[in-house]
Amino acid sequence: MKDYLAVCGTTYHIIRLLGHGKGGYSYLAECDGQQVVLKQIHHEPCDYYTFGNKIEAECRDYQRLKDAGIRIPAMLAVDIGLERIVKEYIEGKTVFDYVRDGVSVEPYLQQVREIATHAKAQGLNIDYFPANFVVRDGMLWYIDYECNDYMDEWSFDNWGVKYWFRTPEFEEYLTREQR
């Protein structure tokens, strides 16, 4: 990985990898003293999810979430050609960190259920995996832009909640990631 990446002609210093998802790599980056997230889209195979144009999907989904009133980080820049996005950095621990470290997420369950109810009312599902939620000042932020048309099978209560506690599904995920 390079120490610097450009987005729309602006150069960002890469500080560290924040995460690797099915759509791309997200880095903590800095430009002019401001920390941001720089996401580089990748085209690695994903056996459980089908993508179209990922960068276009990110932009479309961002707008759908924003229009739906879901609390998300602002999109600051998008470079279609390089398939890079710069977004607001929401500092804090993820719900995944809390679950992995044995810290109760009970204080955030009401918030995620409110988000889920609101998303469903807008005809949307979001990715309820706990790494996609950051807690900042007691508020839950959905930091991913992925959303899909609502399907009950992928709702928080039918899928997401399985990963918000030390469940067999969560433990299996940890085991797979440690390989």
C-alpha positions in Angstrom: 0.0 0.0 0.0 1.2 3.4 -0.9 1.7 6.0 1.8 -0.3 8.5 -0.2 -3.4 8.3 -2.5 -5.0 10.9 -4.6 -8.7 11.6 -4.9 -10.0 14.2 -7.4 -6.5 15.7 -7.5 -6.1 16.0 -3.7 -3.4 13.9 -2.0 -4.2 12.1 1.2 -1.6 10.6 3.6 -2.6 7.0 4.5 -2.3 6.5 8.3 -3.6 2.9 8.6 -6.1 0.3 7.4 -9.4 0.5 9.1 -11.1 -2.4 7.5 -11.6 -4.6 4.5 -15.1 -5.4 3.3 -16.7 -7.0 0.4 -16.6 -3.7 -1.6 -13.3 -2.2 -0.7 -10.5 -1.3 1.7 -11.1 1.6 4.1 -8.1 3.6 5.3 -7.8 6.3 7.9 -6.2 9.1 6.0 -5.3 12.8 6.5 -5.2 15.9 4.4 -4.5 19.4 5.7 -4.9 18.3 9.3 -8.3 16.7 8.8 -8.7 12.9 9.3 -11.0 11.2 6.8 -11.8 7.7 5.6 -10.5 6.9 2.1 -12.2 3.9 0.6 -10.5 2.1 -2.3 -13.0 -0.1 -4.2 -11.7 -3.6 -5.0 -12.8 -6.3 -7.4 -12.0 -9.3 -5.3 -14.5 -12.2 -5.6 -17.3 -12.5 -3.0 -19.1 -15.8 -3.0 -22.2 -14.6 -1.1 -22.9 -11.2 -2.7 -23.3 -10.0 -6.3 -22.2 -6.5 -7.3 -22.8 -4.4 -10.3 -20.7 -1.2 -10.6 -19.4 -0.7 -7.0 -18.5 2.9 -7.2 -21.9 3.9 -8.7 -23.6 1.7 -6.1 -21.7 3.5 -3.3 -22.9 6.9 -4.6 -26.5 5.7 -5.2 -26.7 4.1 -1.8 -25.2 7.1 0.0 -28.0 9.2 -1.5 -30.7 6.7 -0.6 -29.4 6.6 3.0 -29.1 10.3 3.3 -32.6 10.8 1.8 -33.9 8.2 4.3 -32.5 10.1 7.3 -30.1 7.4 8.4 -27.2 8.8 10.4 -24.1 8.3 8.1 -20.8 10.0 7.6 -20.8 12.7 4.9 -19.4 11.8 1.5 -16.7 14.4 0.9 -15.3 13.4 -2.5 -15.7 10.6 -5.1 -13.3 9.8 -7.9 -15.2 7.6 -10.3 -12.1 6.8 -12.5 -9.9 5.7 -9.6 -12.8 4.1 -7.7 -12.1 6.0 -4.5 -14.3 7.7 -2.0 -13.5 10.1 0.8 -15.9 10.3 3.7 -16.1 11.9 7.1 -14.3 9.9 9.8 -16.5 9.0 12.7 -14.1 8.4 15.6 -15.1 5.7 18.1 -15.2 2.0 18.7 -17.3 -0.2 16.5 -20.1 -2.4 17.9 -17.9 -5.3 16.7 -15.1 -4.2 19.0 -17.5 -4.1 22.0 -18.9 -7.5 21.3 -15.5 -9.0 20.7 -14.1 -7.5 23.9 -17.1 -8.6 26.0 -18.5 -5.1 26.5 -22.3 -5.0 26.6 -24.0 -3.4 23.6 -27.4 -3.2 25.4 -27.2 0.7 25.5 -27.2 0.7 21.6 -29.9 -1.9 20.9 -32.7 0.6 21.1 -30.9 2.9 18.7 -30.2 0.1 16.1 -33.8 -1.1 16.4 -34.9 2.5 15.7 -32.6 2.7 12.7 -33.9 -0.7 11.5 -37.6 0.4 11.9 -36.8 3.7 10.0 -34.9 1.9 7.2 -37.7 -0.7 6.8 -40.3 2.2 6.6 -38.2 3.6 3.7 -38.0 0.2 2.0 -34.4 -0.3 2.8 -32.1 -2.9 4.5 -28.7 -1.9 5.6 -25.8 -4.1 6.5 -26.4 -4.8 10.2 -23.0 -6.4 10.7 -21.6 -4.8 13.9 -18.3 -3.6 12.3 -20.5 -1.2 10.3 -21.6 0.7 13.4 -19.5 3.2 15.4 -20.4 4.7 18.7 -19.5 8.4 19.1 -20.7 10.3 22.1 -23.3 7.7 22.9 -24.7 7.9 19.4 -24.8 5.0 16.9 -23.5 5.8 13.4 -23.9 3.5 10.3 -20.5 4.0 8.7 -21.1 1.9 5.6 -23.1 3.1 2.6 -24.4 -0.3 1.6 -28.2 -0.6 1.4 -30.6 -2.8 -0.5 -34.3 -3.0 -1.1 -35.9 -4.3 2.1 -36.1 -8.1 2.5 -37.3 -9.5 5.8 -34.6 -12.2 5.7 -31.9 -9.6 6.0 -33.5 -7.4 8.7 -31.8 -6.7 12.0 -34.1 -9.1 13.9 -33.7 -11.9 11.4 -30.0 -11.6 10.6 -28.1 -8.7 12.2 -28.8 -9.4 15.8 -27.0 -12.7 15.4 -23.8 -10.8 15.4 -24.5 -8.2 18.1 -23.8 -10.8 20.8 -21.2 -13.6 21.4 -23.4 -16.0 19.5 -22.3 -19.1 17.6 -22.5 -17.1 14.4 -20.2 -14.4 15.9 -17.8 -17.0 17.2 -17.7 -18.7 13.8 -16.9 -15.4 12.2 -14.1 -14.7 14.6 -12.6 -18.2 13.9 -12.8 -17.7 10.1 -11.1 -14.2 10.4 -8.2 -15.6 12.5 -7.3 -18.0 9.8 
